[in-house]
Amino acid sequence: MSIETLEEYITTANLPQLEALLTQKPALATTSTGHGVSPLMLSCYYKQPEVTAVLLKYVTNLTLFEAAAAGKLDIMANIVYENPMSLDDYAADGFTALGLACYFGHYDAARYLVLKGADVNRPSSNGFHVYPLHSACAGNYTQTARMLIENGALINVKQQAGATPLHSAAQNGNLELLILLLEHGAEVNTRMEGGKLPADLALEKGFEEIAAILS
């Protein structure tokens, strides 16, 4: 049994086989995957919370990034308490703990990090140039986006390919989030690489009302 087998069980959410494998070889739970992230992080990226719950039984020392991605606020708070200068550090995949908490929809974890001084305008370092607000909007997490904005998040920041938070909100059809961004100065005429406006993305997804608002 290898790390490739573990990855297969994670990505397919094969819980019985995953449990059996980790019972036999618990060290696999902390072995880096072929994706360059830990098994726990891989389960988060595949949005398999039941798999994450299994892995958490075999991982005793979570990193700040794993705790943020899994929404383990108590563990994350302890790490920050012991190393307050780590707030704006980057994970191996180029994201900050705040960016991860926002992307995976862990409002309490994101809010805690912001209250402790995490930079709400620190983009990822991996070339994608993703800001925490991009992550919150991409995940459709309005409450988290509002919290970031209330704490100084820039509205019209661009990530790779020129997408703004408004592009994500329009594409997701989230009217509440859309209004929030517009009320705080989101620009409707910003084009992505290739020329698409937020209204174009909304229309492509069938959100005609939102496309009309943005046109």
Buried (B, 14 or more C-beta within 10 A) or exposed (E): EEBEBBBBBBBEBBBEBBBEBBEEBEEBBBEEBEBEBBBBBBBBBBEBBEBBEBBBEBBEEBBBBBBBBBBBBEBBBBBBEEEEEBBEEBBEBBBBBBBBBBBBBBBEBBBBBBEBEBBBEBBBBBEBBBBBBBBBBBBBBBBBBBBBBEBEBBBBBBBBEBBBBBBBBBBBBBBEBBBBBBEBEBEBEBEBEEEBBBBBBBBEBEBEEBBEBBE
